[in-house]
Amino acid sequence: MSEQQRPPPPFEDFDARLGKVRPPRPPAEEPEPEPPNRSFGSGLQAGVEILAGVGGGLLIGWGLDRWFGTRPLFLIVFFMLGAAAGLLNAYRFLRRLQAAQDVEDRR
């Protein structure tokens, strides 16, 4: 095995030989980019916005009730405030999403 090894031929040779064997390709048309499918992620984010508002309101209300010794008062108040804030955040997010969709549809 004292035979000298030759280096492999360059890739340009391979590409040239391959080009002779393959049939020529027609020029590719640029496909229109597909709009990303955001429906699942958007719905999930809107749901998380609502849950975060409700959960945050419940935690704050529970903490204030324990601190002041008023059992359900702050829990109920902050549950309502958290739910309202979560719904408002989800509404704002969905409006921004709809505005972006309207801009894409006009193109």
RACORVEN-V584480 format. One record per run of one state. SS is the DSSP state (a for helix, b for strand, c for the rest). FROM is the first residue (numbers start at 1). TO is the last residue. If there is no record, write none. Layout:
<<SS;FROM;TO> <SS;FROM;TO>>
This chain:
<<c;1;10> <a;11;21> <c;22;38> <a;39;68> <c;69;72> <a;73;106> <c;107;107>>
